[in-house]
Amino acid sequence: MKSVLLRTLTFAAAITLSALPALAADTVRATVDAVIKPLMAEHDLPGLSVAILHDGKRHVFHYGVASRKTRSPVNDKTLFEIGSLSKPFTGTLLARLEAEGLVDLSASAQTLLPEIAGSPIGGASLLDLHTYVAGGLPLQFPAGVDKTNFAKFFRSFKPTAKIGASRLYSNPSIGLSGYLAAVTAGQPFSTLLTGKVLAPLKLEDTFLKVPANRMANYAQGYTRDNAPVRVSPGLFDHEAYGVKTTASDLLRFVEASVNPAGLGSDLETALVAARTGVYRVGSMHQGLGWELYRAPARSAELLQGADPAFVLEPNAVERPEAPVTGAAVGTVSKTGSTLGFGAYALFQPARGTAIVILANRFWANPARIEAAYAILDRIDPGFTAD
């Protein structure tokens, strides 16, 4: 049986996009340059890519170097880690598996992982886990938790809030949802993501594990202290933060999320479900990976999603009678970070306008949000309300 999310979803894949005035490519470039060049200097960013969707056209711009050692320039093939921007990929996969009848997001974790039966966390549904309301699971797994003993960790976890009542951002929570969905569907998570999301969308430059023949394109990441670093394998990393991609491919994923018409009913349903509001917390509605705000966009509301008090502390949620669609969730946002990379995506389906920004150094989430907002405010003034 399908979860409440897909049973009640108002599906509108054939989106009517607002008519926007066409902008010349050099005008878009000048607008992006004016924001990005000073920002790169201010935040000491080695390299950065920006991709924009506007008036049905894609614009992709590259800056700086993929490696300070080799001085190789960022280009169309440069692969960036996108950290938690991987979560909407996972959410889209879970929604597609449910649309196909392979997974029920309302199923409890204990029915899928008998080792945690009878524990408090066992009563959380896949949807609870995927939307961070499973009782206050931590941001990361404690040291020593791995694939051999993670069931013991979840079985012994003592919730700090009633399941479903409070949001606390958590990689173990969303990671477990992806893992259990894949187990239920009977294939490895990586196989399912590739077959049901990446391949149908022709995302040929998007990987969970970068293949040997593409390692030369894999940007070197840098920490806040400018030490070279790349993400290390970890428990449920594929499900929570493991995607590496190019700016063009990430924009294609976003563009499919903007308007999935023609991609096949199950994938269309999944892409819309991922950006549908499950519950509200503050000014944000939580989707399946995506974070949703009013349209037009307000910078203060977007910045709330990056506030440590919002991300790292529990916040009570308000549950609507049905999943939320329309202008109340018309602005879609998500940051993503690893130790050496910082990414951001922002779009409005109704306007058909989107931006993604990828950089190979960690930099503060508010700076990414402000940069994206400033660019779209100039390119498509109707996008913003400020």
QUIDA-V598896 format. One record per backbone hydrogen bond with DSSP energy under -1.0 kcal/mol. CO is the residue of the C=O (numbers start at 1). NH is the residue of the N-H. If there is no record, write none. Layout:
co & nh
CO & NH
CO & NH
This chain:
co & nh
3 & 7
4 & 8
9 & 11
13 & 15
24 & 28
25 & 29
26 & 30
27 & 31
28 & 32
29 & 33
30 & 34
32 & 36
33 & 37
35 & 39
36 & 40
37 & 41
38 & 42
39 & 43
40 & 45
46 & 65
47 & 360
48 & 63
49 & 358
50 & 61
51 & 356
52 & 59
53 & 354
54 & 57
57 & 54
59 & 52
61 & 50
63 & 48
64 & 74
66 & 220
67 & 71
72 & 66
75 & 78
79 & 219
80 & 245
82 & 85
83 & 86
84 & 87
86 & 90
87 & 91
88 & 92
89 & 93
90 & 94
91 & 95
92 & 96
93 & 97
94 & 98
95 & 99
96 & 100
97 & 102
97 & 103
98 & 101
104 & 107
105 & 127
107 & 126
109 & 112
109 & 113
113 & 116
114 & 117
116 & 119
120 & 123
121 & 124
122 & 110
124 & 109
125 & 129
126 & 130
127 & 131
128 & 133
129 & 132
132 & 168
133 & 164
135 & 160
139 & 171
142 & 145
146 & 149
146 & 150
149 & 153
150 & 154
151 & 155
152 & 156
162 & 165
165 & 317
167 & 315
170 & 174
171 & 175
172 & 176
173 & 177
174 & 178
175 & 179
176 & 180
177 & 181
178 & 182
179 & 183
180 & 184
181 & 185
182 & 186
182 & 187
188 & 192
189 & 193
190 & 194
191 & 195
192 & 196
193 & 197
193 & 198
194 & 199
197 & 201
198 & 203
199 & 202
202 & 204
203 & 206
207 & 244
211 & 214
212 & 215
214 & 217
215 & 218
217 & 79
221 & 229
222 & 362
223 & 226
227 & 223
234 & 237
236 & 240
237 & 241
237 & 242
243 & 82
244 & 207
245 & 80
246 & 250
247 & 251
248 & 252
249 & 253
250 & 254
251 & 255
252 & 256
253 & 257
254 & 258
255 & 259
260 & 263
264 & 268
265 & 269
266 & 270
267 & 271
268 & 272
269 & 273
270 & 274
273 & 276
274 & 288
277 & 324
279 & 286
280 & 318
281 & 284
284 & 281
285 & 292
286 & 278
287 & 289
290 & 287
291 & 333
292 & 285
293 & 331
297 & 385
298 & 302
299 & 303
303 & 306
304 & 307
307 & 310
307 & 311
308 & 312
315 & 167
318 & 280
324 & 277
326 & 329
327 & 295
327 & 330
331 & 293
332 & 347
333 & 291
334 & 345
336 & 343
340 & 222
341 & 338
342 & 359
343 & 336
344 & 357
345 & 334
346 & 355
347 & 332
348 & 352
348 & 353
350 & 18
353 & 348
354 & 53
355 & 346
356 & 51
357 & 344
358 & 49
359 & 342
364 & 368
365 & 369
366 & 370
367 & 371
368 & 372
369 & 373
370 & 374
371 & 375
372 & 376
373 & 377
374 & 378
375 & 379
376 & 380
380 & 383
381 & 384
383 & 297
